[in-house]
Amino acid sequence: MRGEEGPAEYIKEALDVLKVQRIDHGVRCLESDEVVERLRNEQIVLTVCPLSNVSLKVVGDLRDHPLPRLLAEGLKVTISSDDPAYFGGGMLTNHIACAEAFDWDEAVFRQLTRNAIEEAFVTPQRRQELMARLAAA
């Protein structure tokens, strides 16, 4: 479910009707305290694509992106890429852009990576391997 194109109510409907496990983008959840609380309590991951959000004019400038607020709200967020050939940025480019825009330290990126590993569609063994690599890095 994409949570950037419609109001927060769309996210609520996706959770209620479709029983989704993740919300792509999800930045519009901040329009509803109820939706934010539910995402936080149920630990529904938001796969946020910051450079795509800028390209699609969800935000005018990356520095104005709600990613820091999503994290401050205690939401489970990952940084993802959305059609890199079209929007001009793969995973690394999105991470570097966020580091520059938000002046995040390593701890923030470790948490974002941990969130991504926890929510990846992989086997438990692969998840364990990735978590071990993150811990060793």
N, C-alpha and C positions, 0 to 999 in steps of 0.2 A: 504494500500500500504506500503510495506517495503522499507525504504530509506537507507539501509545500504549495500545492495548487489550490487548495480549498481551506475552509475554516477548520478550526480545531474540532468542530463537531464531526467532520469527516473521519478524523482519527478515532474518535469515540465509536462511531458506527462501525468502522473496520474492526475494532477490538470486540464489539458486541456481536456483530452479525457474522463476520468472517473469521473471528478467532485468530487473528494474525499473530505471528511471533515476533515481528519486527516491523518498523515503520521506516520506509525510505524517506530521507530528508527529515521530516518531522518538525521542522522549525516553527510551524504555525501552532504547535501545541501550546506555546506560551500565551496564546490568546485566551486560554481557559485554565484557571487554577485547578479545576476538577480533573481535566485531562492530564495536566502535569502531575498531580498527585497520583493518579492512577498509573501513569507510566512509571513513576518512581516506585510505587508500592509493588507493582507487578514486574518490575525490572525488564520492561519491554525496551529493546534496543532501538536507538535511532541511528540509522546509517546516513550521516550527514555528508553532503558533497558540497563543500564551501565554494569552490571555484565555479561549479555549475550554478549555484545559487546566485552568484554575482552575474554570470552570463545571462541568466534568465530574469534578471532584475528583481529577484526576491529581496535582495539588498543592493544598494547602490555601490557600496565599497566594502571590501572584506573586513576592514576595521570596524564596520557597523554590524557585522554578522552576529547573530544571537548565540553562537557556539559557547562563548564564555558564560553566558547566562544559563544555557542548558546544563553545563557542568556545575555551575553554582547551585542550581536547583536539585542537584543530586541525581540527574538522569543518566542512564546508561547510554553513552554516546560513542560512536566510532567515526573516524574520518574515512570517507570513501571517495571514489571517483565515479563520475557519471559520464560515460561516453567520451573518454579522453581525447579521441581524435576530433570530436566536434567542439568540446568545451575547453580544450587546450591544457589539460593537466591530468596526469595519472596520479597514483597514490603519493609518490615522493613529492611531486610538485604541490599537491594539496597540503601535505604536511609542512613543507618548507614555507609555503605562503602563510599558513596559520602560525608558524613559529615567528615569522616576521611581523605579522599583523597584531598578534596578541602577546608577544614577548613571553611565550610559555617556556617553562623549564623542562628538563628531562622527565621529571616526575609526572607531569601532565601527559606527556606522550607515552610513558610506560602504562599509565592507566588507560588511555585510549586504546593502546595495543592489547592490553589485558582484556578489555571489553570485547574487542574484535575477536580475539582467540576464543573467549568464553562463548561467543554467539555464532561462531563460524559453523557452517554445515560440514563438519568433518567427523571422523570417528573419534571415540574417546581416546584411543591410543595416539592419534595424530594431535589431538588437543593437548595431551600430556607432554608430547615431544615439543610442541611449540611453547608451552608454558615454561618448560625446562630451559629452552633456548633464551627466552625472555629473561628468566631469572639469572642466567649465566652472563648475559650481555652487560 
